[in-house]
Amino acid sequence: MLTRVRRRHILRGNGYLLLASAGVAFLAFPPMSYQDAAAWLPIAWAVLMLAPGLLAAAGCFVPRHRWEWVAAWLMSGGVGIYALAAWGQVMAEGTGHLGRAFLLSAFAVLLVSRAREVAKDSESARLAIAAKKAVAERNA
């Protein structure tokens, strides 16, 4: 039986695999609504979703939280760029793109939040290991 924490890691890892799949989709089928954007934009989204998505998924499945931490920052950049493009469409074309702009902005903020959470957990674990080592040295 999987522990509750392990199930969360597997679920989050699958979410990251979906983000990597979005990167593949950006490369294979660039978004039609952004045809006026620079040619590098879908490539940037693809790179900032595909590689970090795979890295974060691996970090959840292995588990290596540092991998997820690095990847979450990169993916938040990719989603943030996508959000800015959506906000640009809101300004240029009107409120028809407002829902997508808010959704992408929220997702970018959630990825930053996850990156900060993993960093905090990693720091706490590092301090606990250092304290345990210090106690062991003192008792030896």
C-alpha positions as CSV (number, residue, x, y, z in Angstrom):
1,M,0.0,0.0,0.0
2,L,1.3,3.4,-0.9
3,T,1.7,6.0,1.8
4,R,-0.3,9.3,1.5
5,V,2.9,11.2,0.8
6,R,4.0,8.7,-1.9
7,R,0.6,9.0,-3.6
8,R,1.0,12.8,-3.6
9,H,4.4,12.5,-5.2
10,I,3.0,10.2,-7.9
11,L,0.1,12.5,-8.6
12,R,2.3,15.6,-8.8
13,G,4.8,13.6,-11.0
14,N,1.9,12.8,-13.4
15,G,1.0,16.5,-13.5
16,Y,4.5,17.4,-14.4
17,L,4.4,14.8,-17.2
18,L,1.4,16.6,-18.5
19,L,3.4,19.8,-18.5
20,A,6.1,18.1,-20.5
21,S,3.4,16.9,-22.9
22,A,2.4,20.5,-23.3
23,G,5.9,21.3,-24.4
24,V,5.7,18.6,-27.1
25,A,2.4,20.0,-28.2
26,F,3.9,23.6,-28.4
27,L,6.6,22.2,-30.7
28,A,4.4,20.0,-32.9
29,F,1.3,22.3,-33.0
30,P,2.1,26.0,-32.2
31,P,-0.9,27.9,-30.8
32,M,-2.8,29.5,-33.6
33,S,-3.9,32.4,-31.4
34,Y,-0.3,33.5,-31.1
35,Q,0.6,33.5,-34.8
36,D,1.6,37.2,-34.6
37,A,4.0,36.5,-31.8
38,A,7.7,36.1,-32.4
39,A,8.8,32.7,-33.8
40,W,10.9,32.0,-30.6
41,L,7.9,32.3,-28.3
42,P,6.4,28.8,-28.8
43,I,9.9,27.3,-28.8
44,A,10.6,29.0,-25.4
45,W,7.3,27.7,-24.0
46,A,8.2,24.2,-25.3
47,V,11.7,24.2,-23.9
48,L,10.5,25.6,-20.5
49,M,7.7,22.9,-20.3
50,L,9.3,19.8,-21.8
51,A,12.7,19.5,-20.2
52,P,11.8,20.8,-16.7
53,G,8.5,18.8,-16.8
54,L,10.5,15.6,-17.3
55,L,13.0,16.7,-14.7
56,A,10.3,17.5,-12.1
57,A,8.4,14.3,-12.8
58,A,11.6,12.3,-12.3
59,G,12.2,14.3,-9.1
60,C,8.8,13.2,-7.8
61,F,9.1,9.6,-8.8
62,V,12.7,9.0,-7.6
63,P,12.3,11.2,-5.2
64,R,14.9,14.0,-5.6
65,H,13.2,17.2,-4.5
66,R,16.0,19.4,-5.7
67,W,15.1,18.3,-9.3
68,E,11.5,19.4,-8.7
69,W,12.7,22.7,-7.2
70,V,14.9,23.7,-10.2
71,A,12.3,22.5,-12.7
72,A,9.4,24.4,-10.9
73,W,11.3,27.7,-11.3
74,L,11.9,27.0,-15.0
75,M,8.3,26.0,-15.7
76,S,7.0,29.1,-13.8
77,G,9.1,31.1,-16.3
78,G,7.6,29.3,-19.2
79,V,4.0,29.6,-17.9
80,G,4.7,33.3,-17.0
81,I,5.8,34.1,-20.5
82,Y,2.6,32.4,-21.8
83,A,0.6,34.4,-19.3
84,L,2.2,37.6,-20.5
85,A,1.3,36.7,-24.1
86,A,-2.3,36.1,-23.0
87,W,-2.4,39.4,-21.2
88,G,-1.1,41.0,-24.4
89,Q,-4.0,39.5,-26.3
90,V,-6.4,40.8,-23.7
91,M,-5.0,44.3,-24.3
92,A,-5.1,43.9,-28.1
93,E,-8.3,42.0,-28.7
94,G,-10.4,42.5,-25.6
95,T,-11.8,40.4,-22.8
96,G,-12.3,37.2,-24.8
97,H,-8.9,36.1,-23.6
98,L,-9.3,37.2,-20.0
99,G,-10.0,33.8,-18.5
100,R,-6.9,32.3,-20.1
101,A,-4.8,35.2,-18.9
102,F,-6.0,34.7,-15.3
103,L,-5.6,30.9,-15.5
104,L,-2.1,31.1,-16.7
105,S,-1.1,33.8,-14.2
106,A,-2.5,31.7,-11.4
107,F,-0.7,28.6,-12.6
108,A,2.6,30.5,-12.8
109,V,2.2,31.8,-9.2
110,L,1.3,28.2,-8.0
111,L,4.5,26.9,-9.6
112,V,6.6,29.6,-7.9
113,S,4.8,28.7,-4.6
114,R,5.7,25.0,-5.1
115,A,9.4,25.9,-5.8
116,R,9.5,27.9,-2.6
117,E,7.9,25.1,-0.7
118,V,10.4,22.5,-1.9
119,A,13.3,24.9,-1.1
120,K,12.0,25.4,2.4
121,D,11.5,21.6,2.9
122,S,15.0,21.0,1.6
123,E,16.5,23.6,3.9
124,S,14.7,22.1,6.9
125,A,15.9,18.6,6.0
126,R,19.5,19.9,5.6
127,L,19.4,21.6,9.0
128,A,18.0,18.4,10.6
129,I,20.8,16.3,9.1
130,A,23.4,18.8,10.3
131,A,21.9,18.9,13.8
132,K,21.8,15.1,14.0
133,K,25.4,14.9,12.8
134,A,26.5,17.5,15.4
135,V,24.8,15.6,18.2
136,A,26.4,12.3,17.0
137,E,29.9,14.0,17.0
138,R,29.3,15.4,20.4
139,N,28.2,12.1,21.9
140,A,31.1,10.2,20.2
